[in-house]
């Protein structure tokens, strides 16, 4: 189980909350997002934070709004858990 896109684990309330972070090793620029619920690729939002904002970490509604601003693809990331 992981928390970065399709197949994300559910939280205790049975909802998806995804995180992602990215860093440029040459410039040390970084971007991170958290509490995303329906963005197909959260790492793309993290890249937008790094490349297009003055911020390093954006969560919740702000991260969701940023994904909408850049027309990033939405998708229900929950999958059914397989047993065994």
N, C-alpha and C positions, 0 to 999 in steps of 0.2 A: 504494500500500500504506500502511496505517496501523496503529496499535496501540491502538484504542479501541473494541472491540466486534466485531460480526459482520463478517467480511472481514479481520480482523487478519492482519498478516504473520507468518510463522513465524520463530522464532529459528534459530540455527545447529543446534540439536538437533531441528529440525522440530516444535517445540511453540509454542503460543501463550503469550505473556506480554504482557498488556495493561496500559496505564496510563491514568489520567484525573485531571484536576485541575479545581477550580472555585473561584471567588473572588467574594465579594460586594463590589462596588465601594464601597458606602456604608459598610459596617462593617469592611471589610478582613478579614473572617473567610474562612478558606480550608480546603479539604480536598483531599487527594490520595491516590491508591492506586496500587500497582504490583504486578506479577507475578501478576495475576489470570489464571486459565486458562479458566474456563467461565461467567463471568457475562455475561448478555446485554447489559447496559448498564452498563459500569464507571463511568460518570459518576454513576449513582445511588448507587453505593457511596461515591464521593468526596463526594457531598452528605451522606450519612449521617455520614461522618467530620466534616464541617464542622458539621452541625446537632446531632448526637447524641453526640459524644465530646469529650474534652478534648484530642484529638490533632489534628495537621495532616496527617501523612503516615503511612499504614499500608501495609505490603507483605506479600506472600506469604500464609502461613497465617492471619495476623491479618486481612488484608483478606478472604480467602475466608470466614473464620468470621463476620465482620461481615455479609457478604452473606447468609449462612445465617440469622443472627439476625434479619434484617429480611425474610426470605423473598423475596429478590429472585430474579427469574427466571434460570434457568440455561440455557445453550445452548452447543453446540460452535461456537465462533466461526470455526473454520478454513473456508476456502472453497478450491476448486481454483483454482490460478493459471491465467490465460489467457495464451497466448503471442501475441506480435506486436501 
